[in-house]
Amino acid sequence: MSKKSVVEFLNKLELEPALKQQLQTVESTGDLMKMARSRGFRFTEKEIRAVIAQVKDEETLSDEELDTVAGGLNPQPLPPRYSMTSTYSRLSSLFNRGIIIVGG
């Protein structure tokens, strides 16, 4: 069980459209954990929560960073970690809505 396994699972979610689609039907953290285990990933709910929190922290700009931001258009594609926003948002919503059903 490790955070590395969580990151590998999240990357797989992002790279496999069918798996990402399945994520949209997940109703509880327990279902999410079963989905991960059925694909050979081993991590705890605490570990996935920590990774999601870390990503949220990385995506949040500090006051200093906000002061340096300039408006405009960046026509270049975003780096891969930014493309995972929808996946992290979906996972975050599962953990933040109070459904903490783990086991099975």
N, CA, C and O atoms as a GROMACS GRO file, in nm:
protein
  416
    1MET      N    1   0.085  -0.118   0.000
    1MET     CA    2   0.000   0.000   0.000
    1MET      C    3   0.090   0.124   0.000
    1MET      O    4   0.178   0.139   0.084
    2SER      N    5   0.064   0.212  -0.096
    2SER     CA    6   0.149   0.330  -0.100
    2SER      C    7   0.085   0.441  -0.181
    2SER      O    8  -0.007   0.420  -0.260
    3LYS      N    9   0.138   0.560  -0.158
    3LYS     CA   10   0.094   0.675  -0.238
    3LYS      C   11   0.133   0.655  -0.384
    3LYS      O   12   0.064   0.704  -0.474
    4LYS      N   13   0.243   0.584  -0.407
    4LYS     CA   14   0.285   0.557  -0.545
    4LYS      C   15   0.176   0.481  -0.618
    4LYS      O   16   0.148   0.509  -0.735
    5SER      N   17   0.115   0.386  -0.552
    5SER     CA   18   0.006   0.308  -0.611
    5SER      C   19  -0.114   0.398  -0.642
    5SER      O   20  -0.182   0.379  -0.743
    6VAL      N   21  -0.141   0.495  -0.556
    6VAL     CA   22  -0.251   0.589  -0.579
    6VAL      C   23  -0.223   0.668  -0.706
    6VAL      O   24  -0.310   0.682  -0.791
    7VAL      N   25  -0.101   0.720  -0.718
    7VAL     CA   26  -0.065   0.800  -0.835
    7VAL      C   27  -0.075   0.715  -0.963
    7VAL      O   28  -0.123   0.763  -1.065
    8GLU      N   29  -0.030   0.591  -0.956
    8GLU     CA   30  -0.041   0.502  -1.072
    8GLU      C   31  -0.187   0.480  -1.110
    8GLU      O   32  -0.222   0.480  -1.228
    9PHE      N   33  -0.272   0.461  -1.010
    9PHE     CA   34  -0.416   0.443  -1.035
    9PHE      C   35  -0.475   0.569  -1.098
    9PHE      O   36  -0.552   0.560  -1.194
   10LEU      N   37  -0.442   0.685  -1.045
   10LEU     CA   38  -0.495   0.810  -1.099
   10LEU      C   39  -0.448   0.833  -1.242
   10LEU      O   40  -0.524   0.882  -1.326
   11ASN      N   41  -0.324   0.798  -1.270
   11ASN     CA   42  -0.273   0.810  -1.408
   11ASN      C   43  -0.349   0.717  -1.501
   11ASN      O   44  -0.382   0.754  -1.614
   12LYS      N   45  -0.375   0.596  -1.454
   12LYS     CA   46  -0.450   0.500  -1.536
   12LYS      C   47  -0.592   0.551  -1.560
   12LYS      O   48  -0.646   0.537  -1.670
   13LEU      N   49  -0.653   0.611  -1.459
   13LEU     CA   50  -0.786   0.670  -1.475
   13LEU      C   51  -0.786   0.774  -1.587
   13LEU      O   52  -0.880   0.782  -1.665
   14GLU      N   53  -0.681   0.851  -1.592
   14GLU     CA   54  -0.672   0.959  -1.690
   14GLU      C   55  -0.644   0.905  -1.831
   14GLU      O   56  -0.690   0.962  -1.929
   15LEU      N   57  -0.569   0.797  -1.840
   15LEU     CA   58  -0.526   0.746  -1.970
   15LEU      C   59  -0.625   0.650  -2.035
   15LEU      O   60  -0.622   0.630  -2.157
   16GLU      N   61  -0.712   0.589  -1.956
   16GLU     CA   62  -0.807   0.492  -2.010
   16GLU      C   63  -0.948   0.548  -2.005
   16GLU      O   64  -1.009   0.556  -1.898
   17PRO      N   65  -1.001   0.587  -2.122
   17PRO     CA   66  -1.135   0.648  -2.125
   17PRO      C   67  -1.244   0.562  -2.061
   17PRO      O   68  -1.333   0.615  -1.994
   18ALA      N   69  -1.240   0.431  -2.081
   18ALA     CA   70  -1.342   0.344  -2.023
   18ALA      C   71  -1.337   0.348  -1.870
   18ALA      O   72  -1.441   0.349  -1.804
   19LEU      N   73  -1.218   0.350  -1.816
   19LEU     CA   74  -1.202   0.355  -1.670
   19LEU      C   75  -1.247   0.491  -1.617
   19LEU      O   76  -1.311   0.499  -1.512
   20LYS      N   77  -1.213   0.596  -1.689
   20LYS     CA   78  -1.256   0.730  -1.649
   20LYS      C   79  -1.408   0.740  -1.652
   20LYS      O   80  -1.468   0.803  -1.565
   21GLN      N   81  -1.469   0.680  -1.752
   21GLN     CA   82  -1.616   0.679  -1.761
   21GLN      C   83  -1.676   0.602  -1.642
   21GLN      O   84  -1.777   0.644  -1.586
   22GLN      N   85  -1.612   0.491  -1.605
   22GLN     CA   86  -1.660   0.413  -1.491
   22GLN      C   87  -1.654   0.495  -1.363
   22GLN      O   88  -1.740   0.481  -1.275
   23LEU      N   89  -1.553   0.580  -1.352
   23LEU     CA   90  -1.540   0.666  -1.234
   23LEU      C   91  -1.664   0.753  -1.216
   23LEU      O   92  -1.704   0.782  -1.104
   24GLN      N   93  -1.723   0.795  -1.327
   24GLN     CA   94  -1.840   0.881  -1.319
   24GLN      C   95  -1.962   0.811  -1.259
   24GLN      O   96  -2.056   0.876  -1.214
   25THR      N   97  -1.961   0.678  -1.258
   25THR     CA   98  -2.073   0.603  -1.203
   25THR      C   99  -2.050   0.559  -1.059
   25THR      O  100  -2.139   0.505  -0.994
   26VAL      N  101  -1.929   0.582  -1.009
   26VAL     CA  102  -1.895   0.543  -0.871
   26VAL      C  103  -1.977   0.629  -0.774
   26VAL      O  104  -1.980   0.751  -0.784
   27GLU      N  105  -2.042   0.562  -0.680
   27GLU     CA  106  -2.131   0.631  -0.586
   27GLU      C  107  -2.072   0.651  -0.447
   27GLU      O  108  -2.122   0.732  -0.369
   28SER      N  109  -1.967   0.578  -0.416
   28SER     CA  110  -1.912   0.587  -0.280
   28SER      C  111  -1.762   0.562  -0.284
   28SER      O  112  -1.707   0.512  -0.382
   29THR      N  113  -1.697   0.598  -0.175
   29THR     CA  114  -1.554   0.572  -0.166
   29THR      C  115  -1.528   0.420  -0.163
   29THR      O  116  -1.425   0.374  -0.212
   30GLY      N  117  -1.621   0.346  -0.108
   30GLY     CA  118  -1.608   0.200  -0.107
   30GLY      C  119  -1.607   0.144  -0.248
   30GLY      O  120  -1.528   0.055  -0.280
   31ASP      N  121  -1.696   0.197  -0.334
   31ASP     CA  122  -1.698   0.155  -0.474
   31ASP      C  123  -1.567   0.190  -0.544
   31ASP      O  124  -1.514   0.112  -0.624
   32LEU      N  125  -1.514   0.308  -0.512
   32LEU     CA  126  -1.388   0.350  -0.570
   32LEU      C  127  -1.275   0.255  -0.530
   32LEU      O  128  -1.193   0.215  -0.612
   33MET      N  129  -1.272   0.221  -0.401
   33MET     CA  130  -1.167   0.132  -0.352
   33MET      C  131  -1.180  -0.007  -0.416
   33MET      O  132  -1.080  -0.069  -0.450
   34LYS      N  133  -1.304  -0.055  -0.434
   34LYS     CA  134  -1.325  -0.184  -0.501
   34LYS      C  135  -1.277  -0.178  -0.646
   34LYS      O  136  -1.214  -0.272  -0.696
   35MET      N  137  -1.307  -0.066  -0.713
   35MET     CA  138  -1.266  -0.049  -0.852
   35MET      C  139  -1.113  -0.056  -0.862
   35MET      O  140  -1.059  -0.121  -0.951
   36ALA      N  141  -1.045   0.011  -0.772
   36ALA     CA  142  -0.898   0.011  -0.772
   36ALA      C  143  -0.844  -0.128  -0.742
   36ALA      O  144  -0.754  -0.176  -0.811
   37ARG      N  145  -0.898  -0.192  -0.639
   37ARG     CA  146  -0.851  -0.327  -0.602
   37ARG      C  147  -0.872  -0.427  -0.714
   37ARG      O  148  -0.788  -0.514  -0.737
   38SER      N  149  -0.985  -0.415  -0.786
   38SER     CA  150  -1.014  -0.510  -0.894
   38SER      C  151  -0.914  -0.497  -1.009
   38SER      O  152  -0.903  -0.587  -1.092
   39ARG      N  153  -0.842  -0.387  -1.013
   39ARG     CA  154  -0.741  -0.366  -1.116
   39ARG      C  155  -0.599  -0.382  -1.061
   39ARG      O  156  -0.501  -0.347  -1.128
   40GLY      N  157  -0.589  -0.436  -0.940
   40GLY     CA  158  -0.459  -0.468  -0.883
   40GLY      C  159  -0.391  -0.357  -0.806
   40GLY      O  160  -0.275  -0.370  -0.768
   41PHE      N  161  -0.462  -0.247  -0.782
   41PHE     CA  162  -0.402  -0.136  -0.706
   41PHE      C  163  -0.432  -0.155  -0.559
   41PHE      O  164  -0.546  -0.186  -0.521
   42ARG      N  165  -0.332  -0.136  -0.476
   42ARG     CA  166  -0.346  -0.152  -0.332
   42ARG      C  167  -0.305  -0.024  -0.262
   42ARG      O  168  -0.187   0.012  -0.260
   43PHE      N  169  -0.402   0.044  -0.206
   43PHE     CA  170  -0.376   0.163  -0.125
   43PHE      C  171  -0.495   0.182  -0.032
   43PHE      O  172  -0.602   0.125  -0.052
   44THR      N  173  -0.474   0.263   0.068
   44THR     CA  174  -0.579   0.288   0.166
   44THR      C  175  -0.655   0.416   0.130
   44THR      O  176  -0.610   0.496   0.049
   45GLU      N  177  -0.770   0.431   0.192
   45GLU     CA  178  -0.848   0.554   0.173
   45GLU      C  179  -0.767   0.675   0.222
   45GLU      O  180  -0.772   0.782   0.162
   46LYS      N  181  -0.694   0.656   0.330
   46LYS     CA  182  -0.612   0.764   0.384
   46LYS      C  183  -0.507   0.809   0.280
   46LYS      O  184  -0.481   0.928   0.265
   47GLU      N  185  -0.448   0.712   0.210
   47GLU     CA  186  -0.347   0.745   0.111
   47GLU      C  187  -0.405   0.821  -0.009
   47GLU      O  188  -0.345   0.916  -0.057
   48ILE      N  189  -0.522   0.779  -0.056
   48ILE     CA  190  -0.581   0.850  -0.170
   48ILE      C  191  -0.626   0.990  -0.128
   48ILE      O  192  -0.616   1.085  -0.206
   49ARG      N  193  -0.677   1.002  -0.006
   49ARG     CA  194  -0.714   1.135   0.044
   49ARG      C  195  -0.592   1.228   0.050
   49ARG      O  196  -0.601   1.345   0.014
   50ALA      N  197  -0.479   1.174   0.094
   50ALA     CA  198  -0.356   1.254   0.104
   50ALA      C  199  -0.311   1.302  -0.034
   50ALA      O  200  -0.271   1.418  -0.050
   51VAL      N  201  -0.317   1.214  -0.133
   51VAL     CA  202  -0.275   1.252  -0.268
   51VAL      C  203  -0.371   1.358  -0.325
   51VAL      O  204  -0.326   1.454  -0.386
   52ILE      N  205  -0.500   1.341  -0.305
   52ILE     CA  206  -0.597   1.439  -0.355
   52ILE      C  207  -0.573   1.574  -0.287
   52ILE      O  208  -0.577   1.678  -0.354
   53ALA      N  209  -0.550   1.573  -0.157
   53ALA     CA  210  -0.523   1.699  -0.085
   53ALA      C  211  -0.396   1.764  -0.137
   53ALA      O  212  -0.391   1.887  -0.152
   54GLN      N  213  -0.295   1.684  -0.164
   54GLN     CA  214  -0.169   1.739  -0.216
   54GLN      C  215  -0.190   1.804  -0.352
   54GLN      O  216  -0.138   1.913  -0.378
   55VAL      N  217  -0.266   1.740  -0.438
   55VAL     CA  218  -0.294   1.796  -0.571
   55VAL      C  219  -0.372   1.926  -0.557
   55VAL      O  220  -0.343   2.024  -0.628
   56LYS      N  221  -0.469   1.929  -0.469
   56LYS     CA  222  -0.547   2.052  -0.448
   56LYS      C  223  -0.456   2.165  -0.401
   56LYS      O  224  -0.468   2.278  -0.448
   57ASP      N  225  -0.364   2.134  -0.310
   57ASP     CA  226  -0.270   2.235  -0.260
   57ASP      C  227  -0.181   2.286  -0.372
   57ASP      O  228  -0.152   2.406  -0.379
   58GLU      N  229  -0.138   2.197  -0.459
   58GLU     CA  230  -0.051   2.236  -0.570
   58GLU      C  231  -0.124   2.324  -0.671
   58GLU      O  232  -0.063   2.409  -0.736
   59GLU      N  233  -0.256   2.302  -0.685
   59GLU     CA  234  -0.333   2.378  -0.782
   59GLU      C  235  -0.379   2.513  -0.728
   59GLU      O  236  -0.423   2.599  -0.804
   60THR      N  237  -0.368   2.532  -0.598
   60THR     CA  238  -0.410   2.658  -0.537
   60THR      C  239  -0.294   2.756  -0.537
   60THR      O  240  -0.184   2.724  -0.490
   61LEU      N  241  -0.319   2.875  -0.590
   61LEU     CA  242  -0.214   2.977  -0.593
   61LEU      C  243  -0.209   3.053  -0.461
   61LEU      O  244  -0.313   3.082  -0.401
   62SER      N  245  -0.088   3.084  -0.417
   62SER     CA  246  -0.072   3.165  -0.297
   62SER      C  247  -0.100   3.311  -0.334
   62SER      O  248  -0.109   3.345  -0.452
   63ASP      N  249  -0.112   3.397  -0.233
   63ASP     CA  250  -0.133   3.540  -0.259
   63ASP      C  251  -0.018   3.597  -0.341
   63ASP      O  252  -0.038   3.679  -0.430
   64GLU      N  253   0.104   3.552  -0.309
   64GLU     CA  254   0.221   3.598  -0.384
   64GLU      C  255   0.212   3.558  -0.530
   64GLU      O  256   0.240   3.638  -0.619
   65GLU      N  257   0.174   3.434  -0.555
   65GLU     CA  258   0.162   3.386  -0.692
   65GLU      C  259   0.052   3.461  -0.767
   65GLU      O  260   0.068   3.494  -0.884
   66LEU      N  261  -0.059   3.487  -0.698
   66LEU     CA  262  -0.168   3.561  -0.761
   66LEU      C  263  -0.124   3.702  -0.801
   66LEU      O  264  -0.167   3.753  -0.904
   67ASP      N  265  -0.039   3.764  -0.720
   67ASP     CA  266   0.010   3.898  -0.751
   67ASP      C  267   0.094   3.900  -0.878
   67ASP      O  268   0.103   4.004  -0.944
   68THR      N  269   0.155   3.788  -0.913
   68THR     CA  270   0.242   3.785  -1.030
   68THR      C  271   0.171   3.737  -1.156
   68THR      O  272   0.231   3.735  -1.264
   69VAL      N  273   0.046   3.699  -1.145
   69VAL     CA  274  -0.027   3.646  -1.260
   69VAL      C  275  -0.064   3.760  -1.355
   69VAL      O  276  -0.110   3.866  -1.314
   70ALA      N  277  -0.040   3.734  -1.483
   70ALA     CA  278  -0.079   3.830  -1.587
   70ALA      C  279  -0.185   3.764  -1.674
   70ALA      O  280  -0.180   3.643  -1.697
   71GLY      N  281  -0.279   3.841  -1.721
   71GLY     CA  282  -0.384   3.788  -1.808
   71GLY      C  283  -0.331   3.759  -1.946
   71GLY      O  284  -0.221   3.803  -1.982
   72GLY      N  285  -0.406   3.686  -2.024
   72GLY     CA  286  -0.366   3.657  -2.161
   72GLY      C  287  -0.400   3.516  -2.199
   72GLY      O  288  -0.454   3.439  -2.120
   73LEU      N  289  -0.368   3.483  -2.322
   73LEU     CA  290  -0.398   3.352  -2.376
   73LEU      C  291  -0.269   3.274  -2.394
   73LEU      O  292  -0.173   3.326  -2.451
   74ASN      N  293  -0.267   3.153  -2.347
   74ASN     CA  294  -0.153   3.065  -2.369
   74ASN      C  295  -0.198   2.958  -2.466
   74ASN      O  296  -0.268   2.864  -2.427
   75PRO      N  297  -0.160   2.969  -2.593
   75PRO     CA  298  -0.209   2.874  -2.693
   75PRO      C  299  -0.145   2.735  -2.684
   75PRO      O  300  -0.182   2.646  -2.760
   76GLN      N  301  -0.052   2.716  -2.594
   76GLN     CA  302   0.015   2.588  -2.583
   76GLN      C  303  -0.065   2.494  -2.495
   76GLN      O  304  -0.135   2.538  -2.403
   77PRO      N  305  -0.056   2.364  -2.524
   77PRO     CA  306  -0.129   2.268  -2.440
   77PRO      C  307  -0.077   2.270  -2.296
   77PRO      O  308   0.040   2.298  -2.270
   78LEU      N  309  -0.168   2.241  -2.205
   78LEU     CA  310  -0.130   2.236  -2.065
   78LEU      C  311  -0.050   2.110  -2.036
   78LEU      O  312  -0.067   2.008  -2.104
   79PRO      N  313   0.039   2.116  -1.936
   79PRO     CA  314   0.112   1.995  -1.897
   79PRO      C  315   0.015   1.887  -1.850
   79PRO      O  316  -0.096   1.918  -1.808
   80PRO      N  317   0.055   1.759  -1.856
   80PRO     CA  318  -0.035   1.648  -1.822
   80PRO      C  319  -0.103   1.659  -1.687
   80PRO      O  320  -0.220   1.621  -1.676
   81ARG      N  321  -0.036   1.709  -1.584
   81ARG     CA  322  -0.101   1.711  -1.452
   81ARG      C  323  -0.224   1.800  -1.450
   81ARG      O  324  -0.314   1.778  -1.370
   82TYR      N  325  -0.229   1.900  -1.537
   82TYR     CA  326  -0.344   1.988  -1.541
   82TYR      C  327  -0.463   1.924  -1.611
   82TYR      O  328  -0.577   1.964  -1.589
   83SER      N  329  -0.438   1.825  -1.694
   83SER     CA  330  -0.548   1.759  -1.763
   83SER      C  331  -0.627   1.668  -1.669
   83SER      O  332  -0.734   1.620  -1.706
   84MET      N  333  -0.576   1.646  -1.549
   84MET     CA  334  -0.641   1.555  -1.456
   84MET      C  335  -0.740   1.626  -1.364
   84MET      O  336  -0.793   1.565  -1.272
   85THR      N  337  -0.765   1.753  -1.388
   85THR     CA  338  -0.851   1.830  -1.300
   85THR      C  339  -0.988   1.765  -1.283
   85THR      O  340  -1.038   1.757  -1.171
   86SER      N  341  -1.050   1.720  -1.392
   86SER     CA  342  -1.184   1.661  -1.380
   86SER      C  343  -1.181   1.533  -1.298
   86SER      O  344  -1.274   1.507  -1.221
   87THR      N  345  -1.076   1.453  -1.313
   87THR     CA  346  -1.064   1.329  -1.236
   87THR      C  347  -1.051   1.360  -1.088
   87THR      O  348  -1.120   1.300  -1.005
   88TYR      N  349  -0.962   1.454  -1.054
   88TYR     CA  350  -0.943   1.489  -0.914
   88TYR      C  351  -1.068   1.553  -0.856
   88TYR      O  352  -1.102   1.531  -0.739
   89SER      N  353  -1.138   1.632  -0.936
   89SER     CA  354  -1.262   1.693  -0.888
   89SER      C  355  -1.366   1.587  -0.855
   89SER      O  356  -1.433   1.596  -0.752
   90ARG      N  357  -1.378   1.486  -0.942
   90ARG     CA  358  -1.473   1.377  -0.918
   90ARG      C  359  -1.436   1.301  -0.792
   90ARG      O  360  -1.521   1.272  -0.708
   91LEU      N  361  -1.307   1.268  -0.777
   91LEU     CA  362  -1.262   1.195  -0.659
   91LEU      C  363  -1.282   1.278  -0.534
   91LEU      O  364  -1.327   1.228  -0.430
   92SER      N  365  -1.249   1.404  -0.543
   92SER     CA  366  -1.264   1.494  -0.429
   92SER      C  367  -1.409   1.502  -0.386
   92SER      O  368  -1.439   1.504  -0.266
   93SER      N  369  -1.501   1.507  -0.483
   93SER     CA  370  -1.642   1.515  -0.447
   93SER      C  371  -1.689   1.389  -0.375
   93SER      O  372  -1.774   1.397  -0.287
   94LEU      N  373  -1.634   1.274  -0.411
   94LEU     CA  374  -1.670   1.150  -0.341
   94LEU      C  375  -1.629   1.155  -0.195
   94LEU      O  376  -1.704   1.113  -0.107
   95PHE      N  377  -1.509   1.208  -0.170
   95PHE     CA  378  -1.457   1.211  -0.034
   95PHE      C  379  -1.515   1.325   0.049
   95PHE      O  380  -1.516   1.318   0.172
   96ASN      N  381  -1.562   1.428  -0.016
   96ASN     CA  382  -1.611   1.544   0.059
   96ASN      C  383  -1.761   1.546   0.083
   96ASN      O  384  -1.810   1.631   0.157
   97ARG      N  385  -1.835   1.455   0.024
   97ARG     CA  386  -1.979   1.459   0.046
   97ARG      C  387  -2.026   1.370   0.160
   97ARG      O  388  -2.145   1.352   0.181
   98GLY      N  389  -1.930   1.316   0.234
   98GLY     CA  390  -1.965   1.245   0.356
   98GLY      C  391  -1.992   1.097   0.337
   98GLY      O  392  -2.030   1.030   0.433
   99ILE      N  393  -1.975   1.045   0.218
   99ILE     CA  394  -1.996   0.902   0.197
   99ILE      C  395  -1.862   0.835   0.217
   99ILE      O  396  -1.774   0.840   0.130
  100ILE      N  397  -1.846   0.772   0.330
  100ILE     CA  398  -1.720   0.707   0.364
  100ILE      C  399  -1.748   0.560   0.388
  100ILE      O  400  -1.741   0.512   0.501
  101ILE      N  401  -1.780   0.488   0.282
  101ILE     CA  402  -1.812   0.347   0.293
  101ILE      C  403  -1.694   0.270   0.237
  101ILE      O  404  -1.675   0.265   0.115
  102VAL      N  405  -1.617   0.210   0.324
  102VAL     CA  406  -1.499   0.138   0.280
  102VAL      C  407  -1.512  -0.008   0.325
  102VAL      O  408  -1.559  -0.035   0.436
  103GLY      N  409  -1.471  -0.098   0.242
  103GLY     CA  410  -1.473  -0.239   0.278
  103GLY      C  411  -1.534  -0.321   0.167
  103GLY      O  412  -1.562  -0.271   0.059
  104GLY      N  413  -1.553  -0.446   0.196
  104GLY     CA  414  -1.619  -0.532   0.100
  104GLY      C  415  -1.530  -0.606   0.013
  104GLY      O  416  -1.576  -0.683  -0.072
   0.00000   0.00000   0.00000
